[in-house]
Amino acid sequence: EIKRERVSERERERERERTKNEMIWRALRVELEERSVTELDEKVNGRKLKNEGDRIKREGWREGEKERVMTRCKGREGVMTRYKEKKMETELEGILLIYLLFLLFVTLITVIIIVVVIIIVIIFIIIITIIPSIITTSSY
């Protein structure tokens, strides 16, 4: 009974390991397909995949690599939606930047107009106050 339990436990452990490895391989395949869309040669891709898998077995995961691969593992749809979201974000940022530049431009023009009007008013006041004094001094 105990031996049978141990054997079944080992079987379950192997199955877990197998599914985990399949997920990793699938994710690596997606990663490599994205990296080399132009390379249609399946043998080259398979070799790259095997080399990448061997490297991971030898050295372990690099920093942030496992998370990236596991998120890719959820399938190409997830990758594409993230790509589209990213693209939409950059488009929105561009629109926002143009809008902010437009607001800055309008504000700048408004400030320039106000300054010019203030300068004209000051000059007008100076002219109004100085001309009568010039006229009165010249009449003597």
C-alpha positions as a printed Julia matrix, in Angstrom:
140×3 Matrix{Float64}:
  0.0     0.0     0.0
  2.75    2.47    1.01
  4.83    1.5    -2.05
  1.84    2.05   -4.32
  1.27    5.45   -2.7
  4.91    6.45   -3.24
  4.77    5.3    -6.86
  1.58    7.29   -7.5
  3.14   10.33   -5.79
  6.19   10.03   -8.08
  3.86    9.69  -11.07
  1.99   12.86  -10.08
  5.28   14.7    -9.58
  6.51   13.58  -13.02
  3.21   14.67  -14.59
  3.46   18.1   -12.94
  7.04   18.46  -14.16
  6.01   17.36  -17.67
  3.16   19.9   -17.87
  5.43   22.63  -16.53
  8.07   21.76  -19.14
  5.43   21.71  -21.9
  4.3    25.19  -20.84
  7.89   26.41  -20.9
  8.52   24.9   -24.34
  5.3    26.37  -25.71
  6.18   29.77  -24.3
  9.7    29.59  -25.71
  8.29   28.62  -29.09
  6.0    31.68  -29.05
  8.93   33.86  -27.97
 11.13   32.57  -30.79
  8.35   32.86  -33.36
  7.95   36.5   -32.38
 11.67   37.1   -32.49
 12.17   35.5   -35.9
  9.0    35.91  -37.93
 11.02   35.99  -41.12
 12.81   32.73  -40.35
 10.37   30.16  -41.64
 12.88   27.31  -41.49
 11.37   25.03  -38.85
 14.63   23.13  -38.31
 16.49   26.32  -37.44
 13.64   27.35  -35.14
 13.6    23.93  -33.51
 17.35   24.04  -32.99
 17.12   27.53  -31.48
 14.32   26.33  -29.23
 16.35   23.34  -28.09
 19.45   25.49  -27.5
 17.38   28.0   -25.49
 15.83   25.16  -23.45
 19.25   23.6   -22.84
 20.65   26.95  -21.75
 17.78   27.38  -19.27
 18.37   23.86  -17.92
 22.11   24.59  -17.56
 22.15   28.18  -16.3
 18.64   28.68  -15.01
 16.38   31.59  -15.83
 17.81   35.02  -16.43
 16.34   37.97  -14.53
 12.76   38.68  -15.57
 12.89   36.04  -18.29
 10.62   33.48  -16.64
  7.86   36.03  -16.0
  8.04   37.25  -19.6
  7.96   33.72  -20.99
  5.11   32.66  -18.7
  3.02   35.67  -19.7
  3.7    34.82  -23.34
  2.64   31.26  -22.57
 -0.96   32.37  -22.37
 -0.92   32.45  -26.17
 -0.4    34.74  -29.08
 -3.74   36.48  -28.46
 -2.48   37.78  -25.14
  0.71   39.0   -26.78
 -1.2    40.68  -29.59
 -3.69   42.37  -27.26
 -0.79   43.66  -25.13
  0.88   44.92  -28.33
 -2.33   46.63  -29.45
 -2.84   48.16  -25.99
  0.74   49.44  -26.05
  0.21   50.87  -29.56
 -3.03   52.57  -28.46
 -1.24   53.99  -25.41
  1.47   55.51  -27.6
 -1.16   56.94  -29.97
 -3.04   58.44  -27.02
  0.2    59.87  -25.67
  0.85   61.47  -29.07
 -2.63   62.99  -29.19
 -2.26   64.22  -25.61
  1.13   65.75  -26.43
 -0.31   67.58  -29.46
 -3.22   68.83  -27.32
 -0.84   70.07  -24.62
  1.35   71.81  -27.19
 -1.76   73.48  -28.64
 -2.79   74.67  -25.16
  0.73   75.96  -24.53
  0.68   77.8   -27.85
 -2.72   79.38  -27.12
 -1.59   80.4   -23.63
  1.61   81.9   -25.01
 -0.31   83.93  -27.63
 -2.77   85.12  -24.96
  0.07   86.24  -22.68
  1.8    88.05  -25.57
 -1.43   89.85  -26.47
 -2.01   90.89  -22.84
  1.59   92.18  -22.52
  1.31   94.15  -25.78
 -2.0    95.7   -24.66
 -0.49   96.66  -21.29
  2.55   98.23  -22.99
  0.29  100.19  -25.4
 -1.85  101.42  -22.48
  1.28  102.52  -20.55
  2.64  104.36  -23.6
 -0.75  105.99  -24.14
 -0.88  107.14  -20.47
  2.68  108.52  -20.71
  1.82  110.4   -23.89
 -1.34  111.85  -22.34
  0.51  113.03  -19.21
  3.69  114.32  -20.89
  2.22  116.17  -23.9
  0.27  118.72  -21.82
  3.36  119.44  -19.73
  5.43  119.91  -22.9
  2.79  122.24  -24.31
  2.63  124.29  -21.1
  6.43  124.6   -20.84
  6.83  125.57  -24.49
  4.22  128.32  -24.24
  6.41  130.36  -21.86
